Amino acid sequence: MPKVSVIITAYNAEKTIERCLNSILDTDYQDYEILLINDGSTDKTEEIAQLFATDKIKYFSKENSGVADSRNFGIEKAKGDYITFIDSDDYVSRNYFENIDKYIAQGIDIIKRKGIIINEFNKNTLNFNAQKSSENNLQNVSEQKIQGATFGVTTGEEAFNKLCFTDKYLDTLWSYIIKKSFFMENNFSFEVGRYHEDFGLLPLMILKANKVVSLDQYVYYYVQTDGSIMREKNIEKTIKKAKDVLYHYDNILSTIENYNLSKITKENVRIYCTNSILLKVKEFDGKEQNWYIGELKKRKIYKNIKIRNLKQLIKRILLFINIKWYAK
């Protein structure tokens, strides 16, 4: 039985899947399996993936149902004691699995690592050596380390409090290696049919965990291209995403009431979730923006900004003023 199951969901990933897989295979670690799940691709993803299929790389092809359903499918099929997720357009460093065995031996529920944002602009192909992208000064490629709190083994509650104001990528699934039994015993799953499923689940998982560790290891390359940073032009899809993020916001705040958390932690959860849904305001104009601001007003989100210092006081005042101004 492998220690780690690496779950990769792929949809029309013909340009990147080879690089992703090769980066994992290029690590020194051997005690893992890869579950490659083709979510109904219409390009050459399946053709490429089948070339990699071995006992170590298990390939599954299914009808398109979205990333959440494909991840849940992967979790059910995983044989490893721990589960981690890699996006098919990203890749990992050679030391991706370094130092995890000692935390697996301790039964840590969640192991967090860090990533590097790779910006690739105006490139005709992404099939270059994964390792050299961080070693050479490639034209039109830049990288930025994702900062966040580093700490030893602690409770999930304390981990959330350390991460919520220091790590902008707290709710990115690729940051974590998660014990499968912890996942299954708490009936965690990704909500099918909704966007922002990571935001809806990861804060609750961290808060529920008994033991969490955050390592100072930059082992994941999170790729952004011209296409991935383009503004969403489909207004119906943008509204759907906004409704889903509000749904997750409501669900998180409702769920934590049943968690045994301190008052300060519950306040931090509300602040974190409020900051997350506020970001959506910038994605709208005109009547759509007024609609979204109206949804924020219904939730009285300005009350979630607790005044602990001058900076938060100013933030709450500005938030209150901006919402009133937008809603006019």
Buried (B, 14 or more C-beta within 10 A) or exposed (E): EBBBBBBBBBBBBBBBBBBBBBBBEBBEBEBBBBBBBBBBBEBEBBEBBEEBEEEBBBBBBEEEBBBBBBBBBBBEBBEBBBBBBBBBBBBBBBEBBBEBEEBBEEEBBBBBBBBBBBBBEEBEEBEBEBBEBBEEEBEEBEBEEBEBBBBEBBBBBBBBBBBBBEBEBBBBBBBBBBBBEBBBEEEBBBBBEBBBBBBBBBBBBBBBBBBBBBBEBBBBBBBBBEEEEEEEEEEEEBBBBBBBBBBBBEBBBEBBEEBEBEEEBBBBBBBBBBBBBBEBBEBBEEEBBEEBBEBBBEBEBBEBBBEEEEEEEEBBEEBBEBBEEBEE
